[in-house]
Amino acid sequence: MKTLIAVIVLAVTTAPAYAQRKPCEELKAEIEAKIRKNGVKEFTLTIVPNAEVKDQHVVGSCDGGTKKIIYRGGAPVGAK
């Protein structure tokens, strides 16, 4: 569980720097790679317009801040 929290914090802290410069799909791929590197196998990242964000966990912002990348996931490998 600690690994999952660390991955999410890392994604959230690095994502804003890319919001203005990278397309959503490219940023999503980078965040996905970081999450997988930390041992999380089962998760989804979804790109949604800002208006569709409710109580989801936002891990990135893209397209000039008009869209968000939402994380829904499982536990890290080996977690119980």
mmCIF file of the N, C-alpha and C atoms, coordinates in Angstrom:
data_MODEL
# 
_entry.id   MODEL 
# 
loop_
_atom_site.group_PDB 
_atom_site.id 
_atom_site.type_symbol 
_atom_site.label_atom_id 
_atom_site.label_alt_id 
_atom_site.label_comp_id 
_atom_site.label_asym_id 
_atom_site.label_entity_id 
_atom_site.label_seq_id 
_atom_site.pdbx_PDB_ins_code 
_atom_site.Cartn_x 
_atom_site.Cartn_y 
_atom_site.Cartn_z 
_atom_site.occupancy 
_atom_site.B_iso_or_equiv 
_atom_site.pdbx_formal_charge 
_atom_site.auth_seq_id 
_atom_site.auth_comp_id 
_atom_site.auth_asym_id 
_atom_site.auth_atom_id 
_atom_site.pdbx_PDB_model_num 
ATOM 1   N N  . MET A 1 1  ? 0.826   -1.188 0.000   1.00 0.00 ? 1  MET A N  1 
ATOM 2   C CA . MET A 1 1  ? 0.000   0.000  0.000   1.00 0.00 ? 1  MET A CA 1 
ATOM 3   C C  . MET A 1 1  ? 0.872   1.254  0.000   1.00 0.00 ? 1  MET A C  1 
ATOM 4   N N  . LYS A 1 2  ? 1.996   1.200  0.696   1.00 0.00 ? 2  LYS A N  1 
ATOM 5   C CA . LYS A 1 2  ? 2.898   2.355  0.713   1.00 0.00 ? 2  LYS A CA 1 
ATOM 6   C C  . LYS A 1 2  ? 3.433   2.652  -0.684  1.00 0.00 ? 2  LYS A C  1 
ATOM 7   N N  . THR A 1 3  ? 3.710   1.597  -1.437  1.00 0.00 ? 3  THR A N  1 
ATOM 8   C CA . THR A 1 3  ? 4.208   1.783  -2.799  1.00 0.00 ? 3  THR A CA 1 
ATOM 9   C C  . THR A 1 3  ? 3.156   2.465  -3.659  1.00 0.00 ? 3  THR A C  1 
ATOM 10  N N  . LEU A 1 4  ? 1.916   2.049  -3.515  1.00 0.00 ? 4  LEU A N  1 
ATOM 11  C CA . LEU A 1 4  ? 0.828   2.652  -4.283  1.00 0.00 ? 4  LEU A CA 1 
ATOM 12  C C  . LEU A 1 4  ? 0.706   4.138  -3.968  1.00 0.00 ? 4  LEU A C  1 
ATOM 13  N N  . ILE A 1 5  ? 0.770   4.477  -2.719  1.00 0.00 ? 5  ILE A N  1 
ATOM 14  C CA . ILE A 1 5  ? 0.689   5.884  -2.316  1.00 0.00 ? 5  ILE A CA 1 
ATOM 15  C C  . ILE A 1 5  ? 1.874   6.660  -2.879  1.00 0.00 ? 5  ILE A C  1 
ATOM 16  N N  . ALA A 1 6  ? 3.064   6.077  -2.824  1.00 0.00 ? 6  ALA A N  1 
ATOM 17  C CA . ALA A 1 6  ? 4.250   6.744  -3.368  1.00 0.00 ? 6  ALA A CA 1 
ATOM 18  C C  . ALA A 1 6  ? 4.124   6.970  -4.864  1.00 0.00 ? 6  ALA A C  1 
ATOM 19  N N  . VAL A 1 7  ? 3.576   5.994  -5.573  1.00 0.00 ? 7  VAL A N  1 
ATOM 20  C CA . VAL A 1 7  ? 3.394   6.120  -7.021  1.00 0.00 ? 7  VAL A CA 1 
ATOM 21  C C  . VAL A 1 7  ? 2.427   7.247  -7.333  1.00 0.00 ? 7  VAL A C  1 
ATOM 22  N N  . ILE A 1 8  ? 1.332   7.285  -6.614  1.00 0.00 ? 8  ILE A N  1 
ATOM 23  C CA . ILE A 1 8  ? 0.328   8.316  -6.853  1.00 0.00 ? 8  ILE A CA 1 
ATOM 24  C C  . ILE A 1 8  ? 0.891   9.691  -6.549  1.00 0.00 ? 8  ILE A C  1 
ATOM 25  N N  . VAL A 1 9  ? 1.612   9.833  -5.448  1.00 0.00 ? 9  VAL A N  1 
ATOM 26  C CA . VAL A 1 9  ? 2.223   11.121 -5.098  1.00 0.00 ? 9  VAL A CA 1 
ATOM 27  C C  . VAL A 1 9  ? 3.222   11.538 -6.172  1.00 0.00 ? 9  VAL A C  1 
ATOM 28  N N  . LEU A 1 10 ? 4.022   10.601 -6.634  1.00 0.00 ? 10 LEU A N  1 
ATOM 29  C CA . LEU A 1 10 ? 4.993   10.902 -7.687  1.00 0.00 ? 10 LEU A CA 1 
ATOM 30  C C  . LEU A 1 10 ? 4.291   11.371 -8.955  1.00 0.00 ? 10 LEU A C  1 
ATOM 31  N N  . ALA A 1 11 ? 3.257   10.674 -9.341  1.00 0.00 ? 11 ALA A N  1 
ATOM 32  C CA . ALA A 1 11 ? 2.528   11.047 -10.555 1.00 0.00 ? 11 ALA A CA 1 
ATOM 33  C C  . ALA A 1 11 ? 1.889   12.423 -10.423 1.00 0.00 ? 11 ALA A C  1 
ATOM 34  N N  . VAL A 1 12 ? 1.309   12.696 -9.284  1.00 0.00 ? 12 VAL A N  1 
ATOM 35  C CA . VAL A 1 12 ? 0.642   13.981 -9.075  1.00 0.00 ? 12 VAL A CA 1 
ATOM 36  C C  . VAL A 1 12 ? 1.643   15.130 -9.046  1.00 0.00 ? 12 VAL A C  1 
ATOM 37  N N  . THR A 1 13 ? 2.808   14.906 -8.469  1.00 0.00 ? 13 THR A N  1 
ATOM 38  C CA . THR A 1 13 ? 3.784   15.992 -8.369  1.00 0.00 ? 13 THR A CA 1 
ATOM 39  C C  . THR A 1 13 ? 4.521   16.250 -9.668  1.00 0.00 ? 13 THR A C  1 
ATOM 40  N N  . THR A 1 14 ? 4.640   15.236 -10.514 1.00 0.00 ? 14 THR A N  1 
ATOM 41  C CA . THR A 1 14 ? 5.346   15.454 -11.781 1.00 0.00 ? 14 THR A CA 1 
ATOM 42  C C  . THR A 1 14 ? 4.421   15.844 -12.913 1.00 0.00 ? 14 THR A C  1 
ATOM 43  N N  . ALA A 1 15 ? 3.174   15.478 -12.850 1.00 0.00 ? 15 ALA A N  1 
ATOM 44  C CA . ALA A 1 15 ? 2.240   15.721 -13.947 1.00 0.00 ? 15 ALA A CA 1 
ATOM 45  C C  . ALA A 1 15 ? 2.033   17.202 -14.282 1.00 0.00 ? 15 ALA A C  1 
ATOM 46  N N  . PRO A 1 16 ? 1.896   18.106 -13.322 1.00 0.00 ? 16 PRO A N  1 
ATOM 47  C CA . PRO A 1 16 ? 1.643   19.508 -13.689 1.00 0.00 ? 16 PRO A CA 1 
ATOM 48  C C  . PRO A 1 16 ? 2.730   20.121 -14.573 1.00 0.00 ? 16 PRO A C  1 
ATOM 49  N N  . ALA A 1 17 ? 3.950   19.678 -14.410 1.00 0.00 ? 17 ALA A N  1 
ATOM 50  C CA . ALA A 1 17 ? 5.039   20.220 -15.221 1.00 0.00 ? 17 ALA A CA 1 
ATOM 51  C C  . ALA A 1 17 ? 4.861   19.883 -16.696 1.00 0.00 ? 17 ALA A C  1 
ATOM 52  N N  . TYR A 1 18 ? 4.174   18.797 -16.970 1.00 0.00 ? 18 TYR A N  1 
ATOM 53  C CA . TYR A 1 18 ? 3.968   18.367 -18.337 1.00 0.00 ? 18 TYR A CA 1 
ATOM 54  C C  . TYR A 1 18 ? 2.654   18.869 -18.941 1.00 0.00 ? 18 TYR A C  1 
ATOM 55  N N  . ALA A 1 19 ? 1.795   19.446 -18.151 1.00 0.00 ? 19 ALA A N  1 
ATOM 56  C CA . ALA A 1 19 ? 0.440   19.782 -18.589 1.00 0.00 ? 19 ALA A CA 1 
ATOM 57  C C  . ALA A 1 19 ? 0.421   20.680 -19.816 1.00 0.00 ? 19 ALA A C  1 
ATOM 58  N N  . GLN A 1 20 ? 1.293   21.643 -19.887 1.00 0.00 ? 20 GLN A N  1 
ATOM 59  C CA . GLN A 1 20 ? 1.287   22.576 -20.995 1.00 0.00 ? 20 GLN A CA 1 
ATOM 60  C C  . GLN A 1 20 ? 2.079   22.066 -22.200 1.00 0.00 ? 20 GLN A C  1 
ATOM 61  N N  . ARG A 1 21 ? 2.983   21.133 -21.990 1.00 0.00 ? 21 ARG A N  1 
ATOM 62  C CA . ARG A 1 21 ? 3.903   20.742 -23.052 1.00 0.00 ? 21 ARG A CA 1 
ATOM 63  C C  . ARG A 1 21 ? 3.602   19.418 -23.719 1.00 0.00 ? 21 ARG A C  1 
ATOM 64  N N  . LYS A 1 22 ? 2.849   18.553 -23.097 1.00 0.00 ? 22 LYS A N  1 
ATOM 65  C CA . LYS A 1 22 ? 2.676   17.210 -23.649 1.00 0.00 ? 22 LYS A CA 1 
ATOM 66  C C  . LYS A 1 22 ? 1.217   16.910 -23.951 1.00 0.00 ? 22 LYS A C  1 
ATOM 67  N N  . PRO A 1 23 ? 0.996   16.175 -25.031 1.00 0.00 ? 23 PRO A N  1 
ATOM 68  C CA . PRO A 1 23 ? -0.358  15.712 -25.321 1.00 0.00 ? 23 PRO A CA 1 
ATOM 69  C C  . PRO A 1 23 ? -0.811  14.717 -24.247 1.00 0.00 ? 23 PRO A C  1 
ATOM 70  N N  . CYS A 1 24 ? -2.111  14.594 -24.065 1.00 0.00 ? 24 CYS A N  1 
ATOM 71  C CA . CYS A 1 24 ? -2.647  13.716 -23.018 1.00 0.00 ? 24 CYS A CA 1 
ATOM 72  C C  . CYS A 1 24 ? -2.169  12.271 -23.141 1.00 0.00 ? 24 CYS A C  1 
ATOM 73  N N  . GLU A 1 25 ? -2.172  11.727 -24.347 1.00 0.00 ? 25 GLU A N  1 
ATOM 74  C CA . GLU A 1 25 ? -1.765  10.328 -24.519 1.00 0.00 ? 25 GLU A CA 1 
ATOM 75  C C  . GLU A 1 25 ? -0.303  10.111 -24.136 1.00 0.00 ? 25 GLU A C  1 
ATOM 76  N N  . GLU A 1 26 ? 0.540   11.067 -24.453 1.00 0.00 ? 26 GLU A N  1 
ATOM 77  C CA . GLU A 1 26 ? 1.958   10.947 -24.104 1.00 0.00 ? 26 GLU A CA 1 
ATOM 78  C C  . GLU A 1 26 ? 2.162   11.009 -22.599 1.00 0.00 ? 26 GLU A C  1 
ATOM 79  N N  . LEU A 1 27 ? 1.485   11.945 -21.939 1.00 0.00 ? 27 LEU A N  1 
ATOM 80  C CA . LEU A 1 27 ? 1.588   12.055 -20.484 1.00 0.00 ? 27 LEU A CA 1 
ATOM 81  C C  . LEU A 1 27 ? 1.017   10.818 -19.815 1.00 0.00 ? 27 LEU A C  1 
ATOM 82  N N  . LYS A 1 28 ? -0.101  10.329 -20.308 1.00 0.00 ? 28 LYS A N  1 
ATOM 83  C CA . LYS A 1 28 ? -0.715  9.119  -19.764 1.00 0.00 ? 28 LYS A CA 1 
ATOM 84  C C  . LYS A 1 28 ? 0.262   7.940  -19.841 1.00 0.00 ? 28 LYS A C  1 
ATOM 85  N N  . ALA A 1 29 ? 0.952   7.803  -20.961 1.00 0.00 ? 29 ALA A N  1 
ATOM 86  C CA . ALA A 1 29 ? 1.928   6.711  -21.129 1.00 0.00 ? 29 ALA A CA 1 
ATOM 87  C C  . ALA A 1 29 ? 3.073   6.828  -20.130 1.00 0.00 ? 29 ALA A C  1 
ATOM 88  N N  . GLU A 1 30 ? 3.532   8.036  -19.881 1.00 0.00 ? 30 GLU A N  1 
ATOM 89  C CA . GLU A 1 30 ? 4.623   8.241  -18.921 1.00 0.00 ? 30 GLU A CA 1 
ATOM 90  C C  . GLU A 1 30 ? 4.172   7.902  -17.499 1.00 0.00 ? 30 GLU A C  1 
ATOM 91  N N  . ILE A 1 31 ? 2.980   8.332  -17.132 1.00 0.00 ? 31 ILE A N  1 
ATOM 92  C CA . ILE A 1 31 ? 2.460   8.035  -15.799 1.00 0.00 ? 31 ILE A CA 1 
ATOM 93  C C  . ILE A 1 31 ? 2.257   6.533  -15.647 1.00 0.00 ? 31 ILE A C  1 
ATOM 94  N N  . GLU A 1 32 ? 1.719   5.896  -16.684 1.00 0.00 ? 32 GLU A N  1 
ATOM 95  C CA . GLU A 1 32 ? 1.513   4.450  -16.659 1.00 0.00 ? 32 GLU A CA 1 
ATOM 96  C C  . GLU A 1 32 ? 2.830   3.707  -16.454 1.00 0.00 ? 32 GLU A C  1 
ATOM 97  N N  . ALA A 1 33 ? 3.872   4.139  -17.138 1.00 0.00 ? 33 ALA A N  1 
ATOM 98  C CA . ALA A 1 33 ? 5.181   3.494  -16.995 1.00 0.00 ? 33 ALA A CA 1 
ATOM 99  C C  . ALA A 1 33 ? 5.703   3.621  -15.567 1.00 0.00 ? 33 ALA A C  1 
ATOM 100 N N  . LYS A 1 34 ? 5.529   4.783  -14.963 1.00 0.00 ? 34 LYS A N  1 
ATOM 101 C CA . LYS A 1 34 ? 5.989   4.985  -13.577 1.00 0.00 ? 34 LYS A CA 1 
ATOM 102 C C  . LYS A 1 34 ? 5.224   4.086  -12.609 1.00 0.00 ? 34 LYS A C  1 
ATOM 103 N N  . ILE A 1 35 ? 3.926   3.966  -12.812 1.00 0.00 ? 35 ILE A N  1 
ATOM 104 C CA . ILE A 1 35 ? 3.117   3.126  -11.929 1.00 0.00 ? 35 ILE A CA 1 
ATOM 105 C C  . ILE A 1 35 ? 3.531   1.665  -12.079 1.00 0.00 ? 35 ILE A C  1 
ATOM 106 N N  . ARG A 1 36 ? 3.687   1.202  -13.321 1.00 0.00 ? 36 ARG A N  1 
ATOM 107 C CA . ARG A 1 36 ? 4.107   -0.187 -13.551 1.00 0.00 ? 36 ARG A CA 1 
ATOM 108 C C  . ARG A 1 36 ? 5.503   -0.459 -12.983 1.00 0.00 ? 36 ARG A C  1 
ATOM 109 N N  . LYS A 1 37 ? 6.399   0.511  -13.096 1.00 0.00 ? 37 LYS A N  1 
ATOM 110 C CA . LYS A 1 37 ? 7.755   0.358  -12.566 1.00 0.00 ? 37 LYS A CA 1 
ATOM 111 C C  . LYS A 1 37 ? 7.737   0.118  -11.057 1.00 0.00 ? 37 LYS A C  1 
ATOM 112 N N  . ASN A 1 38 ? 6.715   0.663  -10.400 1.00 0.00 ? 38 ASN A N  1 
ATOM 113 C CA . ASN A 1 38 ? 6.596   0.492  -8.954  1.00 0.00 ? 38 ASN A CA 1 
ATOM 114 C C  . ASN A 1 38 ? 5.785   -0.739 -8.566  1.00 0.00 ? 38 ASN A C  1 
ATOM 115 N N  . GLY A 1 39 ? 5.542   -1.618 -9.521  1.00 0.00 ? 39 GLY A N  1 
ATOM 116 C CA . GLY A 1 39 ? 4.961   -2.919 -9.209  1.00 0.00 ? 39 GLY A CA 1 
ATOM 117 C C  . GLY A 1 39 ? 3.450   -3.011 -9.221  1.00 0.00 ? 39 GLY A C  1 
ATOM 118 N N  . VAL A 1 40 ? 2.762   -1.986 -9.640  1.00 0.00 ? 40 VAL A N  1 
ATOM 119 C CA . VAL A 1 40 ? 1.302   -2.060 -9.710  1.00 0.00 ? 40 VAL A CA 1 
ATOM 120 C C  . VAL A 1 40 ? 0.935   -2.644 -11.069 1.00 0.00 ? 40 VAL A C  1 
ATOM 121 N N  . LYS A 1 41 ? 0.176   -3.744 -11.059 1.00 0.00 ? 41 LYS A N  1 
ATOM 122 C CA . LYS A 1 41 ? -0.164  -4.412 -12.311 1.00 0.00 ? 41 LYS A CA 1 
ATOM 123 C C  . LYS A 1 41 ? -1.569  -4.092 -12.784 1.00 0.00 ? 41 LYS A C  1 
ATOM 124 N N  . GLU A 1 42 ? -2.506  -4.022 -11.877 1.00 0.00 ? 42 GLU A N  1 
ATOM 125 C CA . GLU A 1 42 ? -3.903  -3.835 -12.260 1.00 0.00 ? 42 GLU A CA 1 
ATOM 126 C C  . GLU A 1 42 ? -4.364  -2.427 -11.908 1.00 0.00 ? 42 GLU A C  1 
ATOM 127 N N  . PHE A 1 43 ? -4.533  -1.605 -12.931 1.00 0.00 ? 43 PHE A N  1 
ATOM 128 C CA . PHE A 1 43 ? -5.011  -0.239 -12.757 1.00 0.00 ? 43 PHE A CA 1 
ATOM 129 C C  . PHE A 1 43 ? -5.477  0.279  -14.107 1.00 0.00 ? 43 PHE A C  1 
ATOM 130 N N  . THR A 1 44 ? -6.200  1.379  -14.064 1.00 0.00 ? 44 THR A N  1 
ATOM 131 C CA . THR A 1 44 ? -6.576  2.047  -15.303 1.00 0.00 ? 44 THR A CA 1 
ATOM 132 C C  . THR A 1 44 ? -6.323  3.534  -15.168 1.00 0.00 ? 44 THR A C  1 
ATOM 133 N N  . LEU A 1 45 ? -5.922  4.132  -16.260 1.00 0.00 ? 45 LEU A N  1 
ATOM 134 C CA . LEU A 1 45 ? -5.789  5.578  -16.362 1.00 0.00 ? 45 LEU A CA 1 
ATOM 135 C C  . LEU A 1 45 ? -6.755  6.014  -17.454 1.00 0.00 ? 45 LEU A C  1 
ATOM 136 N N  . THR A 1 46 ? -7.552  7.020  -17.153 1.00 0.00 ? 46 THR A N  1 
ATOM 137 C CA . THR A 1 46 ? -8.553  7.487  -18.099 1.00 0.00 ? 46 THR A CA 1 
ATOM 138 C C  . THR A 1 46 ? -8.430  8.991  -18.267 1.00 0.00 ? 46 THR A C  1 
ATOM 139 N N  . ILE A 1 47 ? -8.472  9.452  -19.498 1.00 0.00 ? 47 ILE A N  1 
ATOM 140 C CA . ILE A 1 47 ? -8.423  10.889 -19.795 1.00 0.00 ? 47 ILE A CA 1 
ATOM 141 C C  . ILE A 1 47 ? -9.866  11.384 -19.888 1.00 0.00 ? 47 ILE A C  1 
ATOM 142 N N  . VAL A 1 48 ? -10.188 12.408 -19.093 1.00 0.00 ? 48 VAL A N  1 
ATOM 143 C CA . VAL A 1 48 ? -11.553 12.948 -19.093 1.00 0.00 ? 48 VAL A CA 1 
ATOM 144 C C  . VAL A 1 48 ? -11.511 14.477 -19.096 1.00 0.00 ? 48 VAL A C  1 
ATOM 145 N N  . PRO A 1 49 ? -12.543 15.099 -19.651 1.00 0.00 ? 49 PRO A N  1 
ATOM 146 C CA . PRO A 1 49 ? -12.642 16.564 -19.548 1.00 0.00 ? 49 PRO A CA 1 
ATOM 147 C C  . PRO A 1 49 ? -12.808 16.969 -18.082 1.00 0.00 ? 49 PRO A C  1 
ATOM 148 N N  . ASN A 1 50 ? -12.361 18.155 -17.739 1.00 0.00 ? 50 ASN A N  1 
ATOM 149 C CA . ASN A 1 50 ? -12.449 18.625 -16.358 1.00 0.00 ? 50 ASN A CA 1 
ATOM 150 C C  . ASN A 1 50 ? -13.862 18.519 -15.790 1.00 0.00 ? 50 ASN A C  1 
ATOM 151 N N  . ALA A 1 51 ? -14.857 18.780 -16.606 1.00 0.00 ? 51 ALA A N  1 
ATOM 152 C CA . ALA A 1 51 ? -16.247 18.771 -16.137 1.00 0.00 ? 51 ALA A CA 1 
ATOM 153 C C  . ALA A 1 51 ? -16.710 17.389 -15.678 1.00 0.00 ? 51 ALA A C  1 
ATOM 154 N N  . GLU A 1 52 ? -16.043 16.347 -16.142 1.00 0.00 ? 52 GLU A N  1 
ATOM 155 C CA . GLU A 1 52 ? -16.439 14.983 -15.776 1.00 0.00 ? 52 GLU A CA 1 
ATOM 156 C C  . GLU A 1 52 ? -15.749 14.464 -14.527 1.00 0.00 ? 52 GLU A C  1 
ATOM 157 N N  . VAL A 1 53 ? -14.846 15.219 -13.943 1.00 0.00 ? 53 VAL A N  1 
ATOM 158 C CA . VAL A 1 53 ? -14.133 14.774 -12.746 1.00 0.00 ? 53 VAL A CA 1 
ATOM 159 C C  . VAL A 1 53 ? -15.041 14.955 -11.534 1.00 0.00 ? 53 VAL A C  1 
ATOM 160 N N  . LYS A 1 54 ? -15.261 13.852 -10.832 1.00 0.00 ? 54 LYS A N  1 
ATOM 161 C CA . LYS A 1 54 ? -16.089 13.889 -9.620  1.00 0.00 ? 54 LYS A CA 1 
ATOM 162 C C  . LYS A 1 54 ? -15.193 13.611 -8.423  1.00 0.00 ? 54 LYS A C  1 
ATOM 163 N N  . ASP A 1 55 ? -15.336 12.429 -7.844  1.00 0.00 ? 55 ASP A N  1 
ATOM 164 C CA . ASP A 1 55 ? -14.540 12.055 -6.679  1.00 0.00 ? 55 ASP A CA 1 
ATOM 165 C C  . ASP A 1 55 ? -13.399 11.115 -7.040  1.00 0.00 ? 55 ASP A C  1 
ATOM 166 N N  . GLN A 1 56 ? -12.978 11.128 -8.305  1.00 0.00 ? 56 GLN A N  1 
ATOM 167 C CA . GLN A 1 56 ? -11.898 10.249 -8.744  1.00 0.00 ? 56 GLN A CA 1 
ATOM 168 C C  . GLN A 1 56 ? -10.551 10.807 -8.291  1.00 0.00 ? 56 GLN A C  1 
ATOM 169 N N  . HIS A 1 57 ? -9.532  9.952  -8.404  1.00 0.00 ? 57 HIS A N  1 
ATOM 170 C CA . HIS A 1 57 ? -8.169  10.351 -8.037  1.00 0.00 ? 57 HIS A CA 1 
ATOM 171 C C  . HIS A 1 57 ? -7.452  10.873 -9.287  1.00 0.00 ? 57 HIS A C  1 
ATOM 172 N N  . VAL A 1 58 ? -7.217  12.161 -9.343  1.00 0.00 ? 58 VAL A N  1 
ATOM 173 C CA . VAL A 1 58 ? -6.553  12.800 -10.473 1.00 0.00 ? 58 VAL A CA 1 
ATOM 174 C C  . VAL A 1 58 ? -5.040  12.666 -10.312 1.00 0.00 ? 58 VAL A C  1 
ATOM 175 N N  . VAL A 1 59 ? -4.361  12.147 -11.347 1.00 0.00 ? 59 VAL A N  1 
ATOM 176 C CA . VAL A 1 59 ? -2.914  11.983 -11.305 1.00 0.00 ? 59 VAL A CA 1 
ATOM 177 C C  . VAL A 1 59 ? -2.197  12.825 -12.350 1.00 0.00 ? 59 VAL A C  1 
ATOM 178 N N  . GLY A 1 60 ? -2.954  13.556 -13.156 1.00 0.00 ? 60 GLY A N  1 
ATOM 179 C CA . GLY A 1 60 ? -2.315  14.387 -14.168 1.00 0.00 ? 60 GLY A CA 1 
ATOM 180 C C  . GLY A 1 60 ? -3.308  15.339 -14.809 1.00 0.00 ? 60 GLY A C  1 
ATOM 181 N N  . SER A 1 61 ? -2.761  16.370 -15.401 1.00 0.00 ? 61 SER A N  1 
ATOM 182 C CA . SER A 1 61 ? -3.543  17.366 -16.121 1.00 0.00 ? 61 SER A CA 1 
ATOM 183 C C  . SER A 1 61 ? -2.861  17.590 -17.463 1.00 0.00 ? 61 SER A C  1 
ATOM 184 N N  . CYS A 1 62 ? -3.656  17.722 -18.532 1.00 0.00 ? 62 CYS A N  1 
ATOM 185 C CA . CYS A 1 62 ? -3.069  17.856 -19.861 1.00 0.00 ? 62 CYS A CA 1 
ATOM 186 C C  . CYS A 1 62 ? -3.943  18.735 -20.745 1.00 0.00 ? 62 CYS A C  1 
ATOM 187 N N  . ASP A 1 63 ? -3.520  18.878 -21.980 1.00 0.00 ? 63 ASP A N  1 
ATOM 188 C CA . ASP A 1 63 ? -4.204  19.749 -22.945 1.00 0.00 ? 63 ASP A CA 1 
ATOM 189 C C  . ASP A 1 63 ? -4.436  21.142 -22.366 1.00 0.00 ? 63 ASP A C  1 
ATOM 190 N N  . GLY A 1 64 ? -3.369  21.706 -21.845 1.00 0.00 ? 64 GLY A N  1 
ATOM 191 C CA . GLY A 1 64 ? -3.460  23.060 -21.308 1.00 0.00 ? 64 GLY A CA 1 
ATOM 192 C C  . GLY A 1 64 ? -4.333  23.168 -20.079 1.00 0.00 ? 64 GLY A C  1 
ATOM 193 N N  . GLY A 1 65 ? -4.489  22.063 -19.349 1.00 0.00 ? 65 GLY A N  1 
ATOM 194 C CA . GLY A 1 65 ? -5.299  22.077 -18.137 1.00 0.00 ? 65 GLY A CA 1 
ATOM 195 C C  . GLY A 1 65 ? -6.779  21.840 -18.381 1.00 0.00 ? 65 GLY A C  1 
ATOM 196 N N  . THR A 1 66 ? -7.174  21.497 -19.601 1.00 0.00 ? 66 THR A N  1 
ATOM 197 C CA . THR A 1 66 ? -8.586  21.280 -19.903 1.00 0.00 ? 66 THR A CA 1 
ATOM 198 C C  . THR A 1 66 ? -9.038  19.843 -19.658 1.00 0.00 ? 66 THR A C  1 
ATOM 199 N N  . LYS A 1 67 ? -8.079  18.928 -19.505 1.00 0.00 ? 67 LYS A N  1 
ATOM 200 C CA . LYS A 1 67 ? -8.404  17.521 -19.254 1.00 0.00 ? 67 LYS A CA 1 
ATOM 201 C C  . LYS A 1 67 ? -7.589  17.006 -18.083 1.00 0.00 ? 67 LYS A C  1 
ATOM 202 N N  . LYS A 1 68 ? -8.088  15.952 -17.457 1.00 0.00 ? 68 LYS A N  1 
ATOM 203 C CA . LYS A 1 68 ? -7.421  15.316 -16.333 1.00 0.00 ? 68 LYS A CA 1 
ATOM 204 C C  . LYS A 1 68 ? -7.211  13.842 -16.643 1.00 0.00 ? 68 LYS A C  1 
ATOM 205 N N  . ILE A 1 69 ? -6.193  13.270 -16.008 1.00 0.00 ? 69 ILE A N  1 
ATOM 206 C CA . ILE A 1 69 ? -5.945  11.842 -16.093 1.00 0.00 ? 69 ILE A CA 1 
ATOM 207 C C  . ILE A 1 69 ? -6.346  11.251 -14.746 1.00 0.00 ? 69 ILE A C  1 
ATOM 208 N N  . ILE A 1 70 ? -7.282  10.315 -14.780 1.00 0.00 ? 70 ILE A N  1 
ATOM 209 C CA . ILE A 1 70 ? -7.854  9.717  -13.585 1.00 0.00 ? 70 ILE A CA 1 
ATOM 210 C C  . ILE A 1 70 ? -7.247  8.338  -13.360 1.00 0.00 ? 70 ILE A C  1 
ATOM 211 N N  . TYR A 1 71 ? -6.899  8.040  -12.106 1.00 0.00 ? 71 TYR A N  1 
ATOM 212 C CA . TYR A 1 71 ? -6.335  6.741  -11.724 1.00 0.00 ? 71 TYR A CA 1 
ATOM 213 C C  . TYR A 1 71 ? -7.391  5.932  -10.985 1.00 0.00 ? 71 TYR A C  1 
ATOM 214 N N  . ARG A 1 72 ? -7.526  4.692  -11.386 1.00 0.00 ? 72 ARG A N  1 
ATOM 215 C CA . ARG A 1 72 ? -8.327  3.725  -10.644 1.00 0.00 ? 72 ARG A CA 1 
ATOM 216 C C  . ARG A 1 72 ? -7.494  2.468  -10.605 1.00 0.00 ? 72 ARG A C  1 
ATOM 217 N N  . GLY A 1 73 ? -7.170  1.983  -9.414  1.00 0.00 ? 73 GLY A N  1 
ATOM 218 C CA . GLY A 1 73 ? -6.218  0.909  -9.432  1.00 0.00 ? 73 GLY A CA 1 
ATOM 219 C C  . GLY A 1 73 ? -6.340  -0.142 -8.379  1.00 0.00 ? 73 GLY A C  1 
ATOM 220 N N  . GLY A 1 74 ? -5.384  -1.037 -8.504  1.00 0.00 ? 74 GLY A N  1 
ATOM 221 C CA . GLY A 1 74 ? -5.265  -2.151 -7.589  1.00 0.00 ? 74 GLY A CA 1 
ATOM 222 C C  . GLY A 1 74 ? -4.085  -1.942 -6.673  1.00 0.00 ? 74 GLY A C  1 
ATOM 223 N N  . ALA A 1 75 ? -3.703  -3.005 -6.059  1.00 0.00 ? 75 ALA A N  1 
ATOM 224 C CA . ALA A 1 75 ? -2.610  -2.975 -5.105  1.00 0.00 ? 75 ALA A CA 1 
ATOM 225 C C  . ALA A 1 75 ? -1.287  -3.302 -5.797  1.00 0.00 ? 75 ALA A C  1 
ATOM 226 N N  . PRO A 1 76 ? -0.175  -2.870 -5.214  1.00 0.00 ? 76 PRO A N  1 
ATOM 227 C CA . PRO A 1 76 ? 1.134   -3.246 -5.753  1.00 0.00 ? 76 PRO A CA 1 
ATOM 228 C C  . PRO A 1 76 ? 1.341   -4.754 -5.691  1.00 0.00 ? 76 PRO A C  1 
ATOM 229 N N  . VAL A 1 77 ? 2.226   -5.264 -6.505  1.00 0.00 ? 77 VAL A N  1 
ATOM 230 C CA . VAL A 1 77 ? 2.539   -6.687 -6.529  1.00 0.00 ? 77 VAL A CA 1 
ATOM 231 C C  . VAL A 1 77 ? 2.987   -7.101 -5.136  1.00 0.00 ? 77 VAL A C  1 
ATOM 232 N N  . GLY A 1 78 ? 2.433   -8.186 -4.646  1.00 0.00 ? 78 GLY A N  1 
ATOM 233 C CA . GLY A 1 78 ? 2.812   -8.702 -3.345  1.00 0.00 ? 78 GLY A CA 1 
ATOM 234 C C  . GLY A 1 78 ? 2.035   -8.094 -2.183  1.00 0.00 ? 78 GLY A C  1 
ATOM 235 N N  . ALA A 1 79 ? 1.228   -7.094 -2.429  1.00 0.00 ? 79 ALA A N  1 
ATOM 236 C CA . ALA A 1 79 ? 0.449   -6.472 -1.353  1.00 0.00 ? 79 ALA A CA 1 
ATOM 237 C C  . ALA A 1 79 ? -0.731  -7.364 -1.011  1.00 0.00 ? 79 ALA A C  1 
ATOM 238 N N  . LYS A 1 80 ? -1.149  -7.297 0.229   1.00 0.00 ? 80 LYS A N  1 
ATOM 239 C CA . LYS A 1 80 ? -2.294  -8.125 0.681   1.00 0.00 ? 80 LYS A CA 1 
ATOM 240 C C  . LYS A 1 80 ? -3.402  -7.253 1.170   1.00 0.00 ? 80 LYS A C  1 
# 
